Amino acid sequence: MKLFCKSNILIRLFLVLFSLSVVFYSSGCRGSKGQRRAYKMQNQSAKEGAKDHEELLKSHYDRQSEETKRMMKEMKKENKKLNKSKKRSLKDRAFRKKCR
């Protein structure tokens, strides 16, 4: 009887290990090559768009007078302080997924 129990345990262990190996070695959610290429191109175009936007903002800032640049800098600091106080706490963001 003990031999039968040991073999039963070994069979169960083998089945568990086999099922885990199938899960880990399966392809999972990977899309086709075309989907991955499209996703990569979309990310690349988004990065290029963000880069162009940053260049436009920089050129806009450079065209301003010194007084306007100073005011823009002060407003940026003030907005940063105001937005920091409105930011949700880490605990709230982690455990309460609802929007305000």
The first five atom37 places (N, CA, C, CB, O) and aatype in JSON, in Angstrom:
{
  "aatype": [12, 11, 10, 13, 4, 11, 15, 2, 9, 10, 9, 1, 10, 13, 10, 19, 10, 13, 15, 10, 15, 19, 19, 13, 18, 15, 15, 7, 4, 1, 7, 15, 11, 7, 5, 1, 1, 0, 18, 11, 12, 5, 2, 5, 15, 0, 11, 6, 7, 0, 11, 3, 8, 6, 6, 10, 10, 11, 15, 8, 18, 3, 1, 5, 15, 6, 6, 16, 11, 1, 12, 12, 11, 6, 12, 11, 11, 6, 2, 11, 11, 10, 2, 11, 15, 11, 11, 1, 15, 10, 11, 3, 1, 0, 13, 1, 11, 11, 4, 1],
  "atom_mask": [
    [1, 1, 1, 1, 1],
    [1, 1, 1, 1, 1],
    [1, 1, 1, 1, 1],
    [1, 1, 1, 1, 1],
    [1, 1, 1, 1, 1],
    [1, 1, 1, 1, 1],
    [1, 1, 1, 1, 1],
    [1, 1, 1, 1, 1],
    [1, 1, 1, 1, 1],
    [1, 1, 1, 1, 1],
    [1, 1, 1, 1, 1],
    [1, 1, 1, 1, 1],
    [1, 1, 1, 1, 1],
    [1, 1, 1, 1, 1],
    [1, 1, 1, 1, 1],
    [1, 1, 1, 1, 1],
    [1, 1, 1, 1, 1],
    [1, 1, 1, 1, 1],
    [1, 1, 1, 1, 1],
    [1, 1, 1, 1, 1],
    [1, 1, 1, 1, 1],
    [1, 1, 1, 1, 1],
    [1, 1, 1, 1, 1],
    [1, 1, 1, 1, 1],
    [1, 1, 1, 1, 1],
    [1, 1, 1, 1, 1],
    [1, 1, 1, 1, 1],
    [1, 1, 1, 0, 1],
    [1, 1, 1, 1, 1],
    [1, 1, 1, 1, 1],
    [1, 1, 1, 0, 1],
    [1, 1, 1, 1, 1],
    [1, 1, 1, 1, 1],
    [1, 1, 1, 0, 1],
    [1, 1, 1, 1, 1],
    [1, 1, 1, 1, 1],
    [1, 1, 1, 1, 1],
    [1, 1, 1, 1, 1],
    [1, 1, 1, 1, 1],
    [1, 1, 1, 1, 1],
    [1, 1, 1, 1, 1],
    [1, 1, 1, 1, 1],
    [1, 1, 1, 1, 1],
    [1, 1, 1, 1, 1],
    [1, 1, 1, 1, 1],
    [1, 1, 1, 1, 1],
    [1, 1, 1, 1, 1],
    [1, 1, 1, 1, 1],
    [1, 1, 1, 0, 1],
    [1, 1, 1, 1, 1],
    [1, 1, 1, 1, 1],
    [1, 1, 1, 1, 1],
    [1, 1, 1, 1, 1],
    [1, 1, 1, 1, 1],
    [1, 1, 1, 1, 1],
    [1, 1, 1, 1, 1],
    [1, 1, 1, 1, 1],
    [1, 1, 1, 1, 1],
    [1, 1, 1, 1, 1],
    [1, 1, 1, 1, 1],
    [1, 1, 1, 1, 1],
    [1, 1, 1, 1, 1],
    [1, 1, 1, 1, 1],
    [1, 1, 1, 1, 1],
    [1, 1, 1, 1, 1],
    [1, 1, 1, 1, 1],
    [1, 1, 1, 1, 1],
    [1, 1, 1, 1, 1],
    [1, 1, 1, 1, 1],
    [1, 1, 1, 1, 1],
    [1, 1, 1, 1, 1],
    [1, 1, 1, 1, 1],
    [1, 1, 1, 1, 1],
    [1, 1, 1, 1, 1],
    [1, 1, 1, 1, 1],
    [1, 1, 1, 1, 1],
    [1, 1, 1, 1, 1],
    [1, 1, 1, 1, 1],
    [1, 1, 1, 1, 1],
    [1, 1, 1, 1, 1],
    [1, 1, 1, 1, 1],
    [1, 1, 1, 1, 1],
    [1, 1, 1, 1, 1],
    [1, 1, 1, 1, 1],
    [1, 1, 1, 1, 1],
    [1, 1, 1, 1, 1],
    [1, 1, 1, 1, 1],
    [1, 1, 1, 1, 1],
    [1, 1, 1, 1, 1],
    [1, 1, 1, 1, 1],
    [1, 1, 1, 1, 1],
    [1, 1, 1, 1, 1],
    [1, 1, 1, 1, 1],
    [1, 1, 1, 1, 1],
    [1, 1, 1, 1, 1],
    [1, 1, 1, 1, 1],
    [1, 1, 1, 1, 1],
    [1, 1, 1, 1, 1],
    [1, 1, 1, 1, 1],
    [1, 1, 1, 1, 1]
  ],
  "atom_positions": [
    [[0.82, -1.19, 0.0], [0.0, 0.0, 0.0], [0.87, 1.26, 0.0], [-0.93, 0.0, 1.2], [0.54, 2.24, -0.67]],
    [[1.99, 1.24, 0.77], [2.86, 2.4, 0.8], [3.47, 2.67, -0.57], [3.95, 2.22, 1.84], [3.64, 3.83, -0.95]],
    [[3.8, 1.64, -1.29], [4.36, 1.8, -2.62], [3.36, 2.47, -3.54], [4.78, 0.45, -3.2], [3.72, 3.32, -4.35]],
    [[2.1, 2.1, -3.41], [1.05, 2.7, -4.23], [0.88, 4.18, -3.92], [-0.28, 1.96, -4.02], [0.68, 4.98, -4.83]],
    [[0.97, 4.55, -2.65], [0.84, 5.96, -2.25], [2.01, 6.78, -2.76], [0.75, 6.07, -0.72], [1.83, 7.91, -3.22]],
    [[3.21, 6.21, -2.69], [4.38, 6.94, -3.18], [4.3, 7.15, -4.68], [5.66, 6.18, -2.82], [4.64, 8.23, -5.17]],
    [[3.86, 6.16, -5.4], [3.75, 6.33, -6.85], [2.65, 7.32, -7.19], [3.48, 4.97, -7.53], [2.76, 8.06, -8.17]],
    [[1.59, 7.35, -6.41], [0.51, 8.31, -6.62], [1.03, 9.74, -6.42], [-0.68, 8.02, -5.67], [0.7, 10.64, -7.19]],
    [[1.83, 9.93, -5.39], [2.42, 11.25, -5.13], [3.36, 11.63, -6.26], [3.17, 11.26, -3.79], [3.36, 12.78, -6.7]],
    [[4.15, 10.69, -6.74], [5.08, 10.98, -7.83], [4.32, 11.34, -9.11], [5.99, 9.77, -8.08], [4.73, 12.23, -9.84]],
    [[3.23, 10.64, -9.37], [2.43, 10.95, -10.56], [1.84, 12.34, -10.45], [1.3, 9.9, -10.75], [1.85, 13.1, -11.42]],
    [[1.32, 12.68, -9.28], [0.76, 14.03, -9.09], [1.84, 15.1, -9.24], [0.1, 14.14, -7.69], [1.62, 16.13, -9.87]],
    [[2.99, 14.85, -8.66], [4.1, 15.8, -8.77], [4.51, 15.97, -10.23], [5.3, 15.33, -7.93], [4.75, 17.1, -10.67]],
    [[4.6, 14.88, -10.96], [4.95, 14.95, -12.38], [3.91, 15.74, -13.15], [5.08, 13.53, -12.96], [4.26, 16.56, -14.0]],
    [[2.62, 15.52, -12.88], [1.57, 16.26, -13.58], [1.62, 17.75, -13.27], [0.19, 15.71, -13.2], [1.43, 18.57, -14.16]],
    [[1.89, 18.09, -12.03], [1.99, 19.51, -11.65], [3.17, 20.16, -12.36], [2.13, 19.67, -10.12], [3.04, 21.25, -12.92]],
    [[4.32, 19.5, -12.34], [5.5, 20.05, -13.01], [5.29, 20.16, -14.51], [6.72, 19.19, -12.72], [5.71, 21.14, -15.13]],
    [[4.65, 19.18, -15.09], [4.38, 19.22, -16.53], [3.44, 20.37, -16.87], [3.78, 17.89, -16.99], [3.66, 21.08, -17.85]],
    [[2.39, 20.55, -16.08], [1.44, 21.63, -16.37], [2.09, 22.99, -16.19], [0.2, 21.52, -15.47], [1.82, 23.92, -16.96]],
    [[2.95, 23.13, -15.18], [3.66, 24.4, -15.0], [4.62, 24.68, -16.15], [4.43, 24.39, -13.68], [4.74, 25.82, -16.6]],
    [[5.29, 23.65, -16.63], [6.21, 23.86, -17.74], [5.46, 24.26, -19.01], [7.04, 22.59, -18.0], [5.95, 25.08, -19.79]],
    [[4.29, 23.69, -19.22], [3.48, 24.06, -20.38], [3.07, 25.53, -20.29], [2.22, 23.16, -20.49], [3.1, 26.25, -21.29]],
    [[2.68, 25.96, -19.1], [2.27, 27.35, -18.92], [3.43, 28.3, -19.17], [1.71, 27.57, -17.5], [3.27, 29.32, -19.84]],
    [[4.6, 27.98, -18.65], [5.74, 28.89, -18.78], [6.32, 28.91, -20.19], [6.81, 28.5, -17.81], [6.82, 29.95, -20.63]],
    [[6.26, 27.82, -20.89], [6.86, 27.77, -22.22], [5.89, 28.06, -23.35], [7.47, 26.43, -22.43], [6.29, 28.1, -24.51]],
    [[4.63, 28.28, -23.03], [3.68, 28.6, -24.1], [3.92, 30.04, -24.55], [2.2, 28.42, -23.62], [4.52, 30.83, -23.83]],
    [[3.46, 30.36, -25.72], [3.72, 31.68, -26.29], [2.94, 32.77, -25.57], [3.38, 31.7, -27.76], [3.34, 33.93, -25.62]],
    [[1.85, 32.44, -24.92], [1.1, 33.42, -24.14], [0.35, 34.39, -25.02], [0.0, 0.0, 0.0], [-0.29, 34.0, -26.0]],
    [[0.44, 35.66, -24.67], [-0.35, 36.69, -25.33], [0.4, 37.36, -26.48], [-0.76, 37.74, -24.33], [-0.07, 38.36, -27.01]],
    [[1.5, 36.83, -26.86], [2.27, 37.48, -27.92], [1.45, 37.52, -29.2], [3.6, 36.75, -28.16], [0.87, 36.52, -29.61]],
    [[1.43, 38.68, -29.81], [0.71, 38.82, -31.05], [1.55, 38.38, -32.22], [0.0, 0.0, 0.0], [2.68, 37.93, -32.06]],
    [[0.98, 38.5, -33.37], [1.72, 38.13, -34.57], [2.81, 39.16, -34.85], [0.77, 38.0, -35.78], [2.86, 40.22, -34.22]],
    [[3.65, 38.83, -35.78], [4.76, 39.72, -36.11], [4.25, 41.07, -36.63], [5.68, 39.06, -37.15], [4.81, 42.12, -36.32]],
    [[3.18, 41.01, -37.41], [2.6, 42.25, -37.95], [2.05, 43.14, -36.85], [0.0, 0.0, 0.0], [2.2, 44.36, -36.91]],
    [[1.42, 42.55, -35.86], [0.89, 43.33, -34.75], [2.01, 43.96, -33.94], [0.02, 42.45, -33.85], [1.92, 45.13, -33.56]],
    [[3.06, 43.2, -33.69], [4.19, 43.75, -32.93], [4.86, 44.88, -33.7], [5.22, 42.65, -32.61], [5.24, 45.89, -33.11]],
    [[4.99, 44.72, -35.02], [5.6, 45.75, -35.85], [4.74, 47.02, -35.83], [5.79, 45.25, -37.3], [5.26, 48.12, -35.72]],
    [[3.41, 46.85, -35.93], [2.52, 48.01, -35.91], [2.59, 48.71, -34.56], [1.07, 47.57, -36.21], [2.6, 49.94, -34.5]],
    [[2.64, 47.94, -33.49], [2.74, 48.52, -32.15], [4.05, 49.29, -31.99], [2.63, 47.43, -31.08], [4.08, 50.37, -31.41]],
    [[5.14, 48.72, -32.51], [6.44, 49.37, -32.43], [6.45, 50.67, -33.23], [7.55, 48.43, -32.95], [6.97, 51.69, -32.77]],
    [[5.86, 50.65, -34.43], [5.8, 51.86, -35.25], [4.94, 52.92, -34.59], [5.26, 51.53, -36.66], [5.26, 54.11, -34.66]],
    [[3.85, 52.5, -33.95], [2.98, 53.45, -33.27], [3.74, 54.12, -32.11], [1.71, 52.74, -32.74], [3.64, 55.33, -31.93]],
    [[4.48, 53.34, -31.35], [5.28, 53.91, -30.26], [6.35, 54.86, -30.79], [5.94, 52.79, -29.45], [6.6, 55.91, -30.21]],
    [[6.97, 54.47, -31.9], [8.01, 55.31, -32.48], [7.43, 56.64, -32.96], [8.7, 54.58, -33.65], [8.03, 57.69, -32.74]],
    [[6.26, 56.6, -33.61], [5.65, 57.84, -34.08], [5.21, 58.71, -32.91], [4.45, 57.54, -34.99], [5.27, 59.94, -32.99]],
    [[4.77, 58.09, -31.82], [4.39, 58.86, -30.63], [5.61, 59.56, -30.03], [3.72, 57.95, -29.58], [5.52, 60.71, -29.6]],
    [[6.75, 58.86, -30.01], [7.98, 59.46, -29.49], [8.42, 60.62, -30.37], [9.1, 58.41, -29.41], [8.83, 61.67, -29.87]],
    [[8.32, 60.44, -31.69], [8.7, 61.52, -32.61], [7.77, 62.72, -32.43], [8.66, 61.03, -34.07], [8.22, 63.86, -32.46]],
    [[6.49, 62.46, -32.25], [5.53, 63.54, -32.04], [5.82, 64.29, -30.75], [0.0, 0.0, 0.0], [5.71, 65.52, -30.72]],
    [[6.18, 63.57, -29.7], [6.51, 64.22, -28.43], [7.78, 65.05, -28.59], [6.69, 63.16, -27.32], [7.89, 66.14, -28.03]],
    [[8.74, 64.53, -29.35], [9.99, 65.27, -29.57], [9.71, 66.56, -30.35], [11.01, 64.38, -30.33], [10.25, 67.61, -30.01]],
    [[8.88, 66.47, -31.39], [8.52, 67.66, -32.16], [7.8, 68.68, -31.29], [7.64, 67.27, -33.36], [8.02, 69.88, -31.41]],
    [[6.93, 68.18, -30.42], [6.19, 69.08, -29.53], [7.13, 69.81, -28.59], [5.13, 68.3, -28.73], [6.98, 71.01, -28.35]],
    [[8.11, 69.09, -28.04], [9.09, 69.72, -27.16], [9.91, 70.78, -27.91], [10.03, 68.66, -26.57], [10.2, 71.84, -27.36]],
    [[10.27, 70.5, -29.15], [11.02, 71.47, -29.95], [10.19, 72.73, -30.19], [11.46, 70.86, -31.28], [10.7, 73.84, -30.13]],
    [[8.89, 72.54, -30.48], [8.01, 73.69, -30.68], [7.88, 74.52, -29.4], [6.62, 73.23, -31.14], [7.9, 75.75, -29.46]],
    [[7.75, 73.86, -28.27], [7.67, 74.6, -27.0], [8.95, 75.37, -26.73], [7.38, 73.64, -25.85], [8.91, 76.51, -26.26]],
    [[10.08, 74.76, -27.02], [11.37, 75.42, -26.8], [11.52, 76.64, -27.71], [12.53, 74.44, -27.03], [11.98, 77.7, -27.28]],
    [[11.13, 76.48, -28.97], [11.23, 77.62, -29.89], [10.26, 78.73, -29.49], [10.96, 77.17, -31.34], [10.58, 79.91, -29.62]],
    [[9.08, 78.35, -29.0], [8.12, 79.35, -28.52], [8.7, 80.11, -27.33], [6.78, 78.69, -28.14], [8.58, 81.33, -27.25]],
    [[9.33, 79.39, -26.41], [9.93, 80.01, -25.24], [11.07, 80.94, -25.65], [10.44, 78.93, -24.27], [11.22, 82.03, -25.09]],
    [[11.87, 80.52, -26.63], [13.01, 81.33, -27.07], [12.57, 82.63, -27.75], [13.87, 80.53, -28.02], [13.31, 83.61, -27.72]],
    [[11.39, 82.64, -28.35], [10.9, 83.85, -29.04], [10.37, 84.91, -28.08], [9.82, 83.47, -30.02], [10.17, 86.05, -28.49]],
    [[10.14, 84.56, -26.83], [9.54, 85.49, -25.88], [10.57, 86.48, -25.36], [8.91, 84.73, -24.72], [11.78, 86.24, -25.39]],
    [[10.05, 87.61, -24.86], [10.93, 88.61, -24.26], [11.4, 88.12, -22.89], [10.21, 89.99, -24.13], [10.87, 87.15, -22.35]],
    [[12.41, 88.79, -22.35], [12.98, 88.37, -21.07], [11.94, 88.48, -19.95], [14.21, 89.23, -20.72], [11.89, 87.61, -19.07]],
    [[11.13, 89.52, -19.97], [10.09, 89.68, -18.95], [9.08, 88.54, -19.02], [9.38, 91.05, -19.11], [8.66, 88.0, -18.0]],
    [[8.68, 88.2, -20.23], [7.71, 87.11, -20.41], [8.32, 85.77, -19.99], [7.25, 87.03, -21.88], [7.64, 84.95, -19.38]],
    [[9.6, 85.56, -20.3], [10.26, 84.33, -19.88], [10.28, 84.21, -18.36], [11.7, 84.28, -20.43], [10.04, 83.13, -17.81]],
    [[10.56, 85.34, -17.69], [10.58, 85.33, -16.23], [9.2, 84.99, -15.67], [11.06, 86.7, -15.69], [9.08, 84.2, -14.73]],
    [[8.15, 85.6, -16.25], [6.79, 85.33, -15.79], [6.4, 83.87, -16.05], [5.79, 86.28, -16.49], [5.74, 83.24, -15.23]],
    [[6.8, 83.35, -17.2], [6.5, 81.95, -17.52], [7.17, 81.01, -16.51], [6.96, 81.61, -18.96], [6.58, 80.03, -16.08]],
    [[8.41, 81.34, -16.16], [9.14, 80.52, -15.2], [8.46, 80.55, -13.83], [10.59, 81.0, -15.1], [8.33, 79.52, -13.17]],
    [[8.04, 81.75, -13.4], [7.36, 81.88, -12.11], [6.03, 81.12, -12.11], [7.11, 83.36, -11.78], [5.7, 80.45, -11.13]],
    [[5.29, 81.21, -13.2], [4.0, 80.51, -13.27], [4.2, 79.0, -13.27], [3.24, 80.94, -14.53], [3.39, 78.26, -12.71]],
    [[5.26, 78.54, -13.9], [5.55, 77.11, -13.92], [5.82, 76.61, -12.5], [6.76, 76.8, -14.83], [5.33, 75.55, -12.11]],
    [[6.6, 77.38, -11.72], [6.88, 77.01, -10.33], [5.6, 77.03, -9.5], [7.92, 77.95, -9.73], [5.36, 76.13, -8.69]],
    [[4.79, 78.06, -9.7], [3.54, 78.19, -8.93], [2.57, 77.05, -9.26], [2.87, 79.55, -9.22], [1.95, 76.47, -8.37]],
    [[2.46, 76.72, -10.54], [1.58, 75.63, -10.94], [2.06, 74.29, -10.38], [1.48, 75.55, -12.46], [1.26, 73.44, -10.01]],
    [[3.37, 74.12, -10.32], [3.92, 72.89, -9.77], [3.54, 72.74, -8.3], [5.46, 72.87, -9.93], [3.18, 71.65, -7.86]],
    [[3.61, 73.85, -7.55], [3.22, 73.81, -6.14], [1.72, 73.53, -5.99], [3.58, 75.13, -5.45], [1.32, 72.74, -5.14]],
    [[0.9, 74.18, -6.81], [-0.55, 73.98, -6.72], [-0.94, 72.56, -7.08], [-1.28, 74.97, -7.63], [-1.78, 71.95, -6.41]],
    [[-0.34, 72.02, -8.12], [-0.68, 70.67, -8.55], [-0.18, 69.61, -7.56], [-0.1, 70.4, -9.92], [-0.78, 68.55, -7.43]],
    [[0.9, 69.92, -6.87], [1.42, 68.97, -5.89], [0.43, 68.8, -4.75], [2.79, 69.44, -5.35], [0.26, 67.69, -4.23]],
    [[-0.22, 69.88, -4.35], [-1.2, 69.78, -3.27], [-2.46, 69.04, -3.71], [-1.57, 71.17, -2.76], [-3.16, 68.48, -2.87]],
    [[-2.76, 69.02, -5.0], [-3.94, 68.34, -5.51], [-3.69, 66.86, -5.8], [-4.43, 69.01, -6.77], [-4.63, 66.11, -6.03]],
    [[-2.44, 66.45, -5.78], [-2.09, 65.07, -6.12], [-2.6, 64.13, -5.04], [-0.56, 64.92, -6.29], [-2.5, 64.42, -3.84]],
    [[-3.15, 63.0, -5.46], [-3.66, 62.0, -4.52], [-2.5, 61.32, -3.82], [-4.55, 60.96, -5.24], [-1.42, 61.18, -4.39]],
    [[-2.72, 60.9, -2.59], [-1.67, 60.25, -1.82], [-1.34, 58.88, -2.43], [-2.09, 60.09, -0.35], [-2.13, 58.32, -3.19]],
    [[-0.19, 58.37, -2.09], [0.25, 57.08, -2.61], [-0.7, 55.97, -2.17], [1.67, 56.76, -2.14], [-1.06, 55.1, -2.97]],
    [[-1.12, 56.02, -0.92], [-2.06, 55.01, -0.4], [-3.38, 55.08, -1.17], [-2.32, 55.22, 1.11], [-3.95, 54.04, -1.52]],
    [[-3.85, 56.27, -1.42], [-5.11, 56.45, -2.14], [-5.0, 55.96, -3.57], [-5.53, 57.93, -2.12], [-5.91, 55.31, -4.08]],
    [[-3.87, 56.27, -4.23], [-3.69, 55.83, -5.61], [-3.52, 54.33, -5.71], [-2.48, 56.52, -6.22], [-3.96, 53.72, -6.69]],
    [[-2.89, 53.72, -4.71], [-2.62, 52.28, -4.76], [-3.86, 51.45, -4.45], [-1.52, 51.93, -3.79], [-4.08, 50.42, -5.09]],
    [[-4.66, 51.88, -3.49], [-5.74, 51.03, -3.02], [-7.13, 51.48, -3.45], [-5.7, 50.97, -1.54], [-8.07, 50.7, -3.37]],
    [[-7.27, 52.7, -3.91], [-8.57, 53.18, -4.38], [-8.43, 53.56, -5.84], [-9.08, 54.38, -3.53], [-7.99, 54.66, -6.17]],
    [[-8.81, 52.65, -6.7], [-8.6, 52.84, -8.13], [-9.63, 53.77, -8.76], [-8.63, 51.5, -8.83], [-9.48, 54.14, -9.93]],
    [[-10.66, 54.16, -8.03], [-11.69, 55.03, -8.61], [-11.11, 56.41, -8.89], [-12.9, 55.14, -7.66], [-10.19, 56.87, -8.21]],
    [[-11.66, 57.05, -9.89], [-11.29, 58.43, -10.16], [-12.02, 59.32, -9.17], [-11.62, 58.84, -11.63], [-12.98, 58.89, -8.53]],
    [[-11.57, 60.53, -9.04], [-12.22, 61.45, -8.1], [-13.59, 61.8, -8.57], [-11.42, 62.7, -7.92], [-14.29, 62.56, -7.9]]
  ]
}
